[in-house]
Amino acid sequence: MKLFQKALSFLLVLSMFFIPIPLKANAAYVPDHAGTCGDNLTWKVDSSVLRISGTGVMTDYGPYRSPWYDINEKINKVWVEDGVNTIGNYAFHDCSNLTSVTIPGSVQTIKKNAFSGCSNLSIVQYAGTEEQWNAITIETGNWSLTNATREAVRTGISIAALPTKTEYIIGEKLDTTGLQIKVTYSDGTSETVSTGFAVSGFSSTTVGTKTITVSHQGFKATFAVTVKYKEFSDDQGTWKYIISEENTVTIIGIENATAVLTIPATIEGLPVASIADKAFYNNTAMTQVTIPDSVQTIGQEAFYNCCLLTALTIPDSVQSIGDSAFRSCMRLTSVTIPDSVQSIDSYAFRYCQNLAAITLGNSVQSIGTQAFYGCNNLTKITIP
């Protein structure tokens, strides 16, 4: 008895000098979520979707031996991409939460037990035709696959009906009312839908033809719309204009214009505050123009090469005359710059070869490079 007590005391003493070391045998195992599954095939699990990509034959596996088996409870969809021609033995064995699988038309063989134990598999989306499906060799142990509901997959979309509105004014928002797309399926069927798609590519900040892209379930189709300036017509022609955020009008140009023009002071009850760049560019019919006293800015090349223009009235509201605004107006003989103008930009009256007299206002602070270059007949400049 005493001997036993001594031995027990000795063990207790030893225990005071040893600290237990934790083992890692029970550490959590984190499996890879991607890898290879054939000579030319790869696999990847993203969220709950297992995707098989590449070409050729999938590796054959035994029960519980597929490389994704350790995370098979997370998989509820399998997507086999086009190019795979054989699905291997036990490939998706025991994926008990798998509910749907997409199989491409390239698959020719589904080997034994590839879908065994997939008790919740209910939908097979097949990208081939009925004839192709019937030609697939499906080996034993795949009852969950063959008993599932088979659906065709989308193969493309096209525009079935254009939207009601296809012409826009600058600044307007896109209206897709009436837009319909045709969705085609692998079994040759189709359907027309008017919801569930995204639209991109529209901008009404500039004029022209805009290509609009419709996206639906990974497929795209396009249609075109036109963005135009606002317009109104009078006995002088058809005016084009835009309305700014400040509720002022900018004249963009005119179509079918008469030779003598009076630019309107207001449009839609709003003041015409500026003449845009190139508004009357190369208008070879214009002989006379009157600018209203609402205009503050004459843009670049606004009257460039109006080669028949002989008479010009610039009102005492204009503050700036842009680059090359009246360049090559070769029949213009005289110009009066009002007191309101503060700057005359470069080349503003360049090559106005018949310009003989200029009167400058008392507020002009800057005259740009070669503003009057090539005015060979200029003989009189009046400076206040």
C-alpha positions as CSV (number, residue, x, y, z in Angstrom):
1,M,0.0,0.0,0.0
2,K,2.8,2.4,0.9
3,L,4.5,1.5,-2.4
4,F,1.4,2.5,-4.3
5,Q,1.1,5.8,-2.5
6,K,4.8,6.6,-3.3
7,A,4.2,5.9,-7.0
8,L,1.1,8.0,-7.1
9,S,3.0,10.9,-5.4
10,F,5.8,10.6,-8.0
11,L,3.3,10.9,-10.9
12,L,1.6,13.9,-9.4
13,V,5.0,15.7,-9.1
14,L,5.8,14.9,-12.7
15,S,2.5,16.3,-13.9
16,M,3.5,19.7,-12.4
17,F,6.4,19.9,-14.9
18,F,4.7,19.0,-18.1
19,I,2.3,21.3,-20.1
20,P,-0.1,19.5,-22.4
21,I,0.4,20.3,-26.1
22,P,-2.8,20.6,-28.2
23,L,-2.9,18.5,-31.3
24,K,-4.1,19.6,-34.7
25,A,-5.8,16.4,-35.7
26,N,-9.2,18.0,-35.3
27,A,-8.4,21.3,-37.1
28,A,-11.1,22.3,-39.6
29,Y,-10.3,21.1,-43.1
30,V,-10.8,23.8,-45.8
31,P,-11.1,22.1,-49.2
32,D,-10.0,23.6,-52.5
33,H,-12.8,25.1,-54.5
34,A,-11.2,24.7,-58.0
35,G,-9.1,22.2,-59.8
36,T,-8.9,19.8,-62.8
37,C,-11.3,17.0,-63.6
38,G,-9.8,15.7,-66.9
39,D,-6.9,16.2,-69.2
40,N,-8.6,19.3,-70.6
41,L,-11.3,20.0,-68.1
42,T,-11.4,22.2,-65.0
43,W,-13.9,22.7,-62.2
44,K,-14.8,25.5,-59.9
45,V,-17.4,26.0,-57.2
46,D,-18.6,29.6,-57.0
47,S,-21.2,30.1,-54.3
48,S,-23.5,27.1,-54.8
49,V,-22.8,26.5,-58.5
50,L,-20.3,23.9,-59.7
51,R,-19.1,24.7,-63.2
52,I,-17.2,22.3,-65.4
53,S,-15.3,23.9,-68.3
54,G,-13.0,22.8,-71.1
55,T,-13.2,20.1,-73.7
56,G,-13.1,16.3,-73.8
57,V,-13.6,13.5,-71.3
58,M,-14.2,13.9,-67.6
59,T,-12.2,11.7,-65.2
60,D,-14.0,8.6,-63.8
61,Y,-14.3,8.5,-60.0
62,G,-15.3,6.0,-57.4
63,P,-18.0,6.6,-54.8
64,Y,-17.2,9.6,-52.6
65,R,-14.0,10.3,-54.6
66,S,-14.8,13.3,-56.8
67,P,-12.6,16.3,-56.1
68,W,-15.6,18.4,-54.9
69,Y,-17.1,15.7,-52.7
70,D,-16.0,17.4,-49.5
71,I,-18.2,20.4,-50.4
72,N,-21.0,18.6,-52.2
73,E,-23.6,19.6,-49.7
74,K,-23.1,23.2,-50.8
75,I,-23.8,22.5,-54.5
76,N,-27.3,23.1,-55.7
77,K,-26.6,23.6,-59.4
78,V,-24.2,22.0,-61.8
79,W,-23.3,23.8,-65.0
80,V,-21.5,21.7,-67.6
81,E,-20.2,24.0,-70.4
82,D,-20.2,23.3,-74.1
83,G,-17.1,21.2,-75.1
84,V,-17.5,18.5,-72.5
85,N,-18.4,15.2,-74.2
86,T,-18.3,12.7,-71.4
87,I,-19.5,13.0,-67.7
88,G,-17.4,10.5,-65.6
89,N,-18.4,7.7,-63.2
90,Y,-19.8,9.0,-59.9
91,A,-19.1,12.6,-61.0
92,F,-21.9,14.2,-58.9
93,H,-22.6,11.2,-56.7
94,D,-24.3,12.0,-53.4
95,C,-24.8,15.8,-54.2
96,S,-28.0,15.6,-52.1
97,N,-28.8,19.3,-52.4
98,L,-28.4,19.4,-56.2
99,T,-31.7,20.6,-57.7
100,S,-30.7,21.5,-61.3
101,V,-28.1,20.7,-63.9
102,T,-27.3,22.2,-67.3
103,I,-25.9,19.8,-69.9
104,P,-24.6,21.0,-73.3
105,G,-25.3,19.5,-76.6
106,S,-21.7,18.4,-76.8
107,V,-22.2,15.6,-74.2
108,Q,-22.4,12.1,-75.8
109,T,-21.9,9.9,-72.7
110,I,-23.0,10.1,-69.1
111,K,-21.3,7.2,-67.2
112,K,-22.7,5.0,-64.4
113,N,-23.8,6.6,-61.2
114,A,-22.8,10.1,-62.3
115,F,-25.9,11.4,-60.6
116,S,-26.6,8.6,-58.1
117,G,-27.7,9.9,-54.7
118,C,-28.9,13.2,-56.2
119,S,-32.3,12.8,-54.6
120,N,-33.4,16.4,-55.0
121,L,-32.4,16.8,-58.7
122,S,-35.6,18.0,-60.4
123,I,-34.6,20.0,-63.5
124,V,-32.3,19.2,-66.4
125,Q,-31.6,22.1,-68.7
126,Y,-30.4,20.6,-72.0
127,A,-28.8,22.8,-74.6
128,G,-29.2,20.4,-77.5
129,T,-32.2,19.1,-79.5
130,E,-34.5,16.2,-78.7
131,E,-32.7,14.1,-81.2
132,Q,-29.4,14.8,-79.6
133,W,-30.7,13.9,-76.2
134,N,-32.0,10.6,-77.4
135,A,-28.6,9.8,-78.8
136,I,-26.8,10.3,-75.5
137,T,-25.5,7.1,-73.9
138,I,-26.8,7.2,-70.3
139,E,-25.4,4.4,-68.2
140,T,-27.0,2.8,-65.2
141,G,-27.4,4.5,-61.8
142,N,-28.7,7.8,-63.2
143,W,-32.4,7.5,-62.5
144,S,-32.5,10.9,-60.8
145,L,-31.3,12.4,-64.0
146,T,-33.6,10.6,-66.3
147,N,-36.6,11.1,-64.0
148,A,-36.0,14.9,-63.7
149,T,-38.0,17.4,-65.7
150,R,-36.1,18.3,-68.8
151,E,-36.1,21.9,-70.0
152,A,-34.6,23.6,-73.1
153,V,-32.0,26.3,-72.5
154,R,-31.9,29.8,-74.0
155,T,-29.8,30.1,-77.1
156,G,-30.2,33.7,-78.0
157,I,-32.4,36.8,-78.1
158,S,-33.5,39.2,-80.8
159,I,-35.7,42.3,-80.9
160,A,-39.3,41.3,-81.4
161,A,-40.8,44.8,-81.3
162,L,-39.2,48.2,-81.1
163,P,-40.2,50.6,-78.4
164,T,-43.0,53.1,-79.3
165,K,-40.5,56.0,-79.1
166,T,-37.4,55.9,-81.2
167,E,-36.7,59.6,-81.7
168,Y,-35.6,61.8,-78.9
169,I,-34.7,65.4,-78.3
170,I,-31.5,66.3,-76.5
171,G,-31.9,65.9,-72.8
172,E,-34.8,63.4,-72.9
173,K,-34.8,60.1,-71.0
174,L,-35.1,56.7,-72.7
175,D,-38.6,55.3,-72.8
176,T,-38.7,51.5,-73.4
177,T,-42.5,51.3,-73.5
178,G,-43.4,48.7,-76.2
179,L,-40.0,47.1,-76.3
180,Q,-40.2,43.3,-76.6
181,I,-37.6,40.6,-77.1
182,K,-37.8,37.2,-78.6
183,V,-36.0,34.5,-76.6
184,T,-35.1,31.3,-78.5
185,Y,-34.5,27.9,-76.9
186,S,-32.4,24.9,-77.8
187,D,-35.5,22.8,-78.7
188,G,-36.5,25.3,-81.4
189,T,-39.2,27.0,-79.4
190,S,-39.3,30.7,-78.5
191,E,-41.2,33.2,-76.4
192,T,-41.7,36.9,-76.4
193,V,-41.0,38.9,-73.2
194,S,-41.4,42.5,-72.3
195,T,-39.8,42.5,-68.9
196,G,-36.7,41.0,-67.2
197,F,-34.0,42.6,-69.4
198,A,-31.6,45.4,-69.0
199,V,-31.0,48.3,-71.4
200,S,-27.8,50.3,-71.8
201,G,-26.0,52.6,-74.3
202,F,-28.4,55.5,-74.4
203,S,-27.2,59.1,-74.0
204,S,-29.1,62.2,-75.1
205,T,-26.3,64.7,-74.4
206,T,-25.4,64.7,-78.1
207,V,-27.3,64.3,-81.4
208,G,-27.0,61.3,-83.7
209,T,-27.9,57.6,-83.9
210,K,-27.5,55.7,-80.7
211,T,-27.1,52.0,-80.5
212,I,-29.0,50.5,-77.6
213,T,-28.0,47.2,-76.1
214,V,-30.6,44.9,-74.5
215,S,-29.2,42.2,-72.2
216,H,-31.1,39.1,-71.0
217,Q,-29.7,36.1,-69.2
218,G,-26.3,36.5,-70.7
219,F,-27.5,37.3,-74.2
220,K,-27.5,40.6,-76.1
221,A,-29.4,42.3,-78.9
222,T,-29.3,45.8,-80.2
223,F,-31.6,48.5,-81.8
224,A,-31.1,52.1,-82.8
225,V,-32.7,55.4,-81.8
226,T,-32.1,58.9,-83.0
227,V,-31.4,62.0,-80.8
228,K,-32.2,65.3,-82.4
229,Y,-32.2,69.0,-81.6
230,K,-35.5,70.7,-80.8
231,E,-37.0,72.4,-83.8
232,F,-39.5,75.0,-84.8
233,S,-40.4,76.5,-88.2
234,D,-41.2,80.0,-89.4
235,D,-41.1,81.8,-92.7
236,Q,-37.3,81.9,-92.6
237,G,-36.7,78.1,-92.3
238,T,-36.6,75.4,-89.6
239,W,-34.6,76.5,-86.6
240,K,-32.7,74.0,-84.4
241,Y,-32.0,74.8,-80.8
242,I,-31.5,73.5,-77.3
243,I,-32.7,74.7,-73.9
244,S,-30.1,75.0,-71.2
245,E,-30.5,74.2,-67.5
246,E,-30.6,78.0,-67.0
247,N,-33.7,78.1,-69.2
248,T,-32.0,80.0,-72.0
249,V,-31.9,79.0,-75.7
250,T,-28.9,78.3,-77.8
251,I,-29.4,78.5,-81.6
252,I,-27.8,75.4,-83.2
253,G,-28.6,76.2,-86.9
254,I,-31.3,76.5,-89.5
255,E,-32.5,74.4,-92.4
256,N,-34.0,75.6,-95.7
257,A,-33.0,79.1,-94.7
258,T,-33.9,82.4,-96.5
259,A,-31.0,84.7,-97.6
260,V,-32.0,87.4,-95.1
261,L,-32.3,86.1,-91.5
262,T,-33.5,87.7,-88.3
263,I,-32.6,85.4,-85.4
264,P,-35.6,85.2,-83.0
265,A,-35.1,86.9,-79.6
266,T,-37.2,84.2,-77.8
267,I,-38.3,80.6,-78.4
268,E,-40.8,78.9,-76.2
269,G,-41.0,82.1,-74.2
270,L,-37.3,81.8,-73.3
271,P,-34.5,84.2,-74.3
272,V,-32.1,83.2,-77.1
273,A,-28.8,83.8,-75.2
274,S,-26.2,82.2,-77.5
275,I,-25.3,81.2,-81.0
276,A,-23.6,77.8,-81.0
277,D,-20.3,76.8,-82.5
278,K,-20.7,76.3,-86.3
279,A,-24.4,77.3,-86.1
280,F,-24.3,78.9,-89.6
281,Y,-21.0,77.3,-90.8
282,N,-20.6,77.4,-94.5
283,N,-24.0,78.9,-95.2
284,T,-23.4,80.1,-98.7
285,A,-26.9,81.5,-99.2
286,M,-27.0,84.0,-96.3
287,T,-26.6,87.7,-97.3
288,Q,-27.8,89.5,-94.2
289,V,-28.3,88.5,-90.6
290,T,-29.7,90.4,-87.6
291,I,-28.8,89.2,-84.1
292,P,-31.3,90.0,-81.3
293,D,-30.2,91.9,-78.2
294,S,-30.8,88.9,-76.1
295,V,-27.7,87.1,-77.4
296,Q,-24.6,87.3,-75.2
297,T,-22.2,84.8,-76.9
298,I,-21.4,84.1,-80.5
299,G,-19.6,80.7,-80.7
300,Q,-16.6,79.5,-82.6
301,E,-17.0,79.4,-86.4
302,A,-20.6,80.4,-85.9
303,F,-20.6,82.3,-89.3
304,Y,-17.5,80.7,-90.8
305,N,-17.4,81.0,-94.6
306,C,-20.8,82.8,-95.0
307,C,-19.2,84.0,-98.2
308,L,-22.2,86.1,-99.4
309,L,-22.9,87.8,-96.1
310,T,-22.7,91.6,-96.6
311,A,-24.6,93.1,-93.7
312,L,-24.2,92.2,-90.1
313,T,-25.8,93.7,-86.9
314,I,-24.1,92.8,-83.6
315,P,-26.3,94.0,-80.7
316,D,-25.2,95.8,-77.5
317,S,-25.7,92.6,-75.5
318,V,-23.0,90.4,-77.0
319,Q,-20.0,89.9,-74.6
320,S,-17.8,87.6,-76.6
321,I,-17.1,86.7,-80.2
322,G,-15.6,83.2,-80.6
323,D,-12.6,81.9,-82.6
324,S,-13.1,82.2,-86.3
325,A,-16.7,83.4,-85.7
326,F,-16.9,85.4,-89.0
327,R,-13.8,84.0,-90.7
328,S,-13.8,84.1,-94.5
329,C,-17.0,86.2,-94.7
330,M,-15.4,87.7,-97.8
331,R,-18.1,90.2,-98.8
332,L,-18.5,91.7,-95.3
333,T,-17.5,95.4,-95.7
334,S,-17.9,96.9,-92.3
335,V,-18.4,95.8,-88.7
336,T,-19.3,97.7,-85.5
337,I,-18.3,96.0,-82.3
338,P,-20.7,97.3,-79.6
339,D,-19.6,98.5,-76.1
340,S,-20.8,95.2,-74.5
341,V,-18.1,93.1,-76.2
342,Q,-15.2,92.3,-73.9
343,S,-13.3,89.8,-76.1
344,I,-12.7,89.1,-79.7
345,D,-11.1,85.7,-80.0
346,S,-8.4,84.5,-82.5
347,Y,-9.2,84.5,-86.2
348,A,-12.6,86.1,-85.6
349,F,-12.6,88.1,-88.8
350,R,-9.6,86.5,-90.6
351,Y,-9.8,86.6,-94.4
352,C,-12.7,89.0,-94.5
353,Q,-11.0,90.4,-97.6
354,N,-13.5,93.2,-98.3
355,L,-13.7,94.4,-94.7
356,A,-12.8,98.1,-94.9
357,A,-13.9,99.6,-91.6
358,I,-14.1,98.4,-88.0
359,T,-15.4,100.3,-85.0
360,L,-14.4,98.8,-81.7
361,G,-16.5,99.3,-78.5
362,N,-15.1,100.8,-75.4
363,S,-15.2,97.5,-73.4
364,V,-12.9,95.4,-75.5
365,Q,-10.2,94.0,-73.3
366,S,-8.6,91.4,-75.6
367,I,-8.2,90.7,-79.3
368,G,-6.9,87.2,-80.1
369,T,-4.2,86.1,-82.5
370,Q,-4.7,87.1,-86.2
371,A,-8.3,88.2,-85.4
372,F,-8.1,90.5,-88.5
373,Y,-5.4,88.7,-90.5
374,G,-5.9,88.7,-94.2
375,C,-8.3,91.7,-94.1
376,N,-6.4,93.2,-97.0
377,N,-8.8,96.1,-97.6
378,L,-9.0,97.2,-94.0
379,T,-8.2,101.0,-94.0
380,K,-10.1,102.3,-91.0
381,I,-10.2,101.2,-87.4
382,T,-12.1,103.4,-84.9
383,I,-11.0,103.0,-81.3
384,P,-12.9,104.9,-78.6
